[in-house]
Amino acid sequence: MEQNLLIDTISHADIDAIIKFKTNLAKETENVDLQPEIISKAVRYLAENPKHIFSLVAKVNTEPAGEIVAVEENSERVLIT
């Protein structure tokens, strides 16, 4: 089966998948259970504020498969995954 990869900016359609990515990553790497209401607010902020936060989502066959975020902090670019 052929798979198509697309890199795009985060949209509202990607929010649920990104919440799941961040929740799973926190659990796997730090054994932390993120609170859904807090992580949901943060991810929505990413989608709604592209001037302050640069975020991309990777999609395989139109389904979100991963994401990367860069934010400005102290006038420097900081990478957050």
Residue pairs with C-beta under 8 A, 6 or more apart in sequence:
3 60
3 61
4 60
4 61
4 62
5 58
5 59
5 60
6 58
6 59
6 62
7 56
7 57
7 58
7 59
8 56
8 57
8 59
9 50
9 55
9 56
9 57
10 18
10 46
10 47
10 55
10 56
10 57
10 67
11 47
11 57
12 47
14 47
14 57
14 64
14 67
15 40
15 43
15 44
15 47
17 57
17 63
17 64
18 43
18 46
18 57
18 64
18 67
19 36
19 39
19 40
19 43
21 64
21 66
21 67
22 34
22 39
22 42
22 43
23 33
23 34
23 36
23 39
25 81
26 32
26 33
26 34
27 33
27 34
45 53
46 53
46 55
46 69
47 55
52 71
52 72
53 69
53 70
53 71
54 69
54 70
54 71
55 67
55 68
55 69
55 70
56 67
56 68
56 69
57 64
57 66
57 67
58 64
58 65
58 66
58 67
58 68
59 65
67 81
68 79
68 81
69 79
69 80
69 81
70 77
70 78
70 79
70 80
71 77
71 78
71 80
72 78
